[in-house]
Amino acid sequence: MDLNTPAPGLRETKKRETRQLISDHATRLFIEQGFERTTIAEIADAARVAKKTVTNYFPRKEDLVLDHQDQFVAALAGTVAAREPGETPLAALRRAFLAAVEAQDPVAGFAGPAFTRMIADSPTLTSCLRGLHDRREEALTAALAGATATSPDDITPRTAAALLGGVHRVLFSRIQELTLAGSANPEIAQVLTREAPRAFDLLTPALAEYGRRS
């Protein structure tokens, strides 16, 4: 064994540290200069790594900003899959969203004013965020189809996913809107705690019993 070779655990730790370092410098530069105006070369210089190192960790420039995108896309489907016995997808998603609001979870939209403004001011990132919402809805469709033993092409899980995904889009946008208006996260959480149940209640007539887990 070569004593100069780091153990696998140390190598992985170093990779995570390098990834986080690059992400932190990228976020700072994007906020200061704007996403479109910041180059990969500038990020590499700030992090003191090679440009190739940046692209190895983050193949697309957008990945430097939306580094929790896989978690975002999978969140609703994961909640449906893990719902409790006797619980419907609507009830599970409502419960999970209110828990995210209480925790002021960044993945739910509590990203702070600087980060939220950076996304709002960038056509590229705004478009990318819409795409993530679309992918999240597609994953939810598959989860609902599995939960009800139907095909993902069936109109019912597709419609249910559109309704549930639509409420989450509205609530995510609401958090962004309040953030850009100058509200702090605790204040936003109070507003969403009141408003989110009203939004989910609108789906009750259609989805009250849909997909109840036996």
C-alpha positions in Angstrom: 0.0 0.0 0.0 1.3 3.4 -1.0 1.3 5.5 2.2 1.3 8.7 0.0 -2.1 7.7 -1.6 -5.0 9.2 0.3 -7.5 6.7 1.6 -10.8 6.5 -0.4 -12.6 8.3 2.4 -10.2 11.2 2.3 -10.4 11.4 -1.5 -14.1 11.6 -1.4 -13.9 14.3 1.3 -11.5 16.3 -0.8 -13.8 16.0 -3.8 -16.8 17.2 -1.8 -14.7 20.1 -0.5 -13.6 21.1 -3.9 -17.1 20.9 -5.3 -18.4 23.1 -2.5 -15.6 25.6 -2.9 -16.3 25.9 -6.6 -20.1 26.3 -5.9 -19.5 28.9 -3.3 -17.3 31.1 -5.5 -19.7 30.7 -8.4 -22.7 31.7 -6.4 -20.8 34.8 -5.1 -19.8 35.9 -8.6 -23.2 35.2 -10.0 -24.8 37.4 -7.4 -22.2 40.2 -7.8 -22.0 40.2 -11.6 -25.1 38.4 -12.9 -25.3 34.8 -14.2 -24.9 35.6 -17.9 -21.9 38.0 -17.4 -19.9 35.6 -15.3 -17.6 33.2 -17.1 -16.4 29.7 -16.2 -12.8 31.0 -16.3 -13.6 33.7 -13.7 -15.1 31.0 -11.4 -12.0 28.8 -11.9 -9.7 31.7 -11.1 -11.7 32.6 -7.9 -11.6 29.0 -6.7 -8.0 28.6 -7.7 -8.7 25.5 -9.8 -8.4 24.7 -13.5 -11.3 25.5 -15.8 -11.5 21.8 -16.7 -11.9 21.1 -13.0 -15.0 23.3 -12.9 -16.6 21.6 -15.8 -15.8 18.2 -14.5 -17.8 18.9 -11.4 -20.4 21.0 -13.1 -20.9 20.1 -16.8 -23.3 22.9 -17.4 -23.0 26.5 -16.1 -26.6 26.3 -14.7 -25.5 23.3 -12.6 -23.3 25.7 -10.6 -26.5 27.5 -9.4 -29.1 24.7 -9.3 -26.9 22.1 -7.5 -29.9 20.7 -5.7 -31.9 20.0 -8.9 -32.0 16.2 -8.5 -33.4 16.6 -5.1 -36.0 19.1 -6.3 -37.1 16.9 -9.3 -37.5 13.8 -7.1 -39.1 15.4 -4.1 -42.8 15.1 -4.9 -42.5 11.6 -6.3 -40.5 10.6 -3.3 -43.2 11.9 -1.0 -45.9 9.9 -2.8 -43.8 6.7 -2.7 -43.1 7.1 1.0 -46.6 8.1 2.1 -48.1 6.5 5.2 -50.6 3.7 5.2 -54.1 5.1 4.5 -52.7 8.4 3.3 -53.5 9.8 -0.2 -50.9 11.6 -2.4 -52.7 14.9 -1.8 -52.5 14.5 2.0 -48.9 13.4 1.9 -47.8 16.3 -0.4 -49.7 18.8 1.7 -48.1 17.5 4.9 -44.6 17.5 3.3 -45.0 21.0 1.9 -46.1 22.5 5.2 -43.1 20.8 6.9 -40.8 22.3 4.3 -42.3 25.7 5.0 -41.8 25.3 8.8 -38.2 24.3 8.1 -37.8 27.2 5.6 -36.3 24.7 3.2 -34.3 26.3 0.3 -35.5 23.5 -2.0 -39.0 24.7 -1.4 -38.0 28.2 -2.4 -36.6 29.8 0.8 -33.4 30.8 -1.0 -33.0 34.4 0.3 -33.2 37.7 -1.5 -29.8 37.7 -3.3 -30.1 34.2 -4.7 -33.8 34.7 -5.6 -33.0 38.0 -7.4 -30.1 36.4 -9.3 -32.5 33.7 -10.7 -35.2 36.2 -11.5 -32.8 38.5 -13.4 -31.4 35.7 -15.5 -33.5 34.5 -18.5 -31.3 31.3 -18.6 -31.9 30.4 -15.0 -35.6 31.3 -15.2 -36.0 29.0 -18.1 -34.0 26.3 -16.4 -36.2 26.5 -13.3 -39.4 26.0 -15.5 -37.7 22.9 -16.9 -37.1 21.6 -13.4 -40.8 22.1 -12.6 -41.7 20.1 -15.7 -39.3 17.3 -14.8 -40.7 17.2 -11.3 -44.2 16.9 -12.7 -43.1 14.0 -15.0 -41.6 12.2 -12.1 -44.7 12.7 -10.1 -46.8 11.3 -12.9 -44.7 8.1 -12.9 -45.1 7.8 -9.1 -48.8 8.3 -9.2 -49.1 5.8 -12.0 -47.2 3.3 -9.9 -49.3 4.0 -6.8 -52.5 3.4 -8.7 -51.4 0.5 -10.9 -52.0 2.5 -14.1 -49.8 3.4 -17.1 -47.9 6.8 -17.0 -49.6 7.5 -20.3 -53.0 7.2 -18.7 -54.8 10.5 -18.5 -55.6 10.2 -14.8 -52.1 10.2 -13.3 -51.1 12.8 -15.8 -54.0 15.1 -14.8 -53.5 14.5 -11.1 -49.8 15.3 -11.4 -50.6 18.5 -13.3 -52.9 19.6 -10.6 -50.6 18.7 -7.7 -47.5 20.0 -9.6 -49.4 23.2 -10.4 -50.1 24.0 -6.8 -46.5 23.5 -5.9 -45.5 25.8 -8.8 -47.8 28.5 -7.5 -46.6 28.2 -3.9 -42.9 28.2 -5.0 -43.6 31.4 -7.0 -45.4 32.9 -4.1 -42.3 32.4 -1.9 -40.1 34.0 -4.6 -42.6 36.9 -5.0 -42.6 37.6 -1.2 -38.8 37.3 -1.1 -38.3 39.8 -3.9 -40.8 42.1 -2.1 -38.5 42.3 0.9 -40.1 39.8 3.3 -37.8 37.8 5.5 -38.1 34.0 5.6 -39.9 33.8 8.9 -42.5 36.2 7.7 -42.9 34.3 4.4 -43.3 31.1 6.3 -46.2 32.6 8.3 -47.9 33.7 5.1 -47.4 30.3 3.4 -48.7 28.5 6.5 -52.0 30.3 6.0 -52.1 30.2 2.2 -50.9 26.8 1.3 -53.8 24.9 3.0 -56.2 27.0 1.0 -54.4 26.1 -2.2 -54.4 22.4 -1.4 -58.1 22.5 -0.3 -59.0 23.5 -3.9 -57.8 20.0 -5.0 -59.8 18.1 -2.4 -63.0 17.6 -4.5 -61.0 16.0 -7.2 -58.3 14.1 -5.3 -59.6 13.5 -1.8 -59.5 9.7 -2.3 -57.2 9.4 -5.3 -54.3 6.9 -4.7 -55.1 6.2 -1.0 -52.5 3.8 0.2 -54.0 0.6 1.7 
